[in-house]
């Protein structure tokens, strides 16, 4: 990589870490600390957990398209400002409905598509896979830090403390985008996008990847509706001390994920690695059903390794498969399905948890991965037919 590429990677990876840290910190604590909010129910807390995903899903493609025409950085600046505003709204409420409103406003700062496209703009083709894999690893690092820091902050100041820190991180991310990330050189134009987007929508390989991120984030968000109360009830671990479990688990899973990612990339077995990771999510979700404390811990480790591997591999594969003229649109479609998965997972996880407890959410994991596998098999069959 040249100097510009390294600078772009450092700046955008940092931006991803700070922004995703703010989003992920609430995952391991909202269903415990949110129970004290006015009007709280398991279903509404599930909606609050995934609510940001709904507005993100609705806005990623329009803002990805806008970044192809208006420019990446203006979209990123605006989105970070809106995200900070939503965090402040959520920090000042004591009602579950105010919490949902703040989370929805957070999601209106939908910059993932523009940020991924900017990374692709600033790197040469031969380095793009490495850059996107590094971005995926940065997201995994943010997730690891978030599940450690979230319980600590919530123990010190409740959910409000997390949201105030999230707002500050958004402002810091804005400064990073302004001062550290280079400006792309190529010009934008209103005619660049349309034909490429039509080709994108008919690309079966793209749909395999975006469906993967949908299902993985659905399972992650659904998992974190019953998991924190389960750790309190079954393992006797207070919410403020959940970092003692998440910290070693996340560090270990992140370290183990890296050689798996490198092996898959170097051996050309990324599709097999993606399938293995999907199966790992299904197996790991059984932690919600396991009765033994050590079995819970082992299955959670499997879940986090699988999730981090998907977070690293999926975006790298996306940029290789997307047509260059619709890179922003491809990133927008990917981010749309990612955040839609988070919304569906939160809402469905909250509903099933209220209906049948943690076991119902555990078996959701099995059902989702079966559906996921059938969809991938169907798409693969279509690709083989088209190639023949």
Secondary structure as UniProt FT lines:
FT   HELIX           3..24
FT   TURN            25..29
FT   HELIX           30..33
FT   HELIX           34..36
FT   HELIX           42..70
FT   HELIX           72..91
FT   HELIX           96..107
FT   HELIX           112..121
FT   HELIX           125..179
FT   TURN            190..191
FT   HELIX           194..201
FT   HELIX           204..235
FT   HELIX           239..241
FT   HELIX           243..267
FT   HELIX           270..285
FT   HELIX           286..288
FT   HELIX           293..321
FT   HELIX           324..326
FT   HELIX           327..387
//
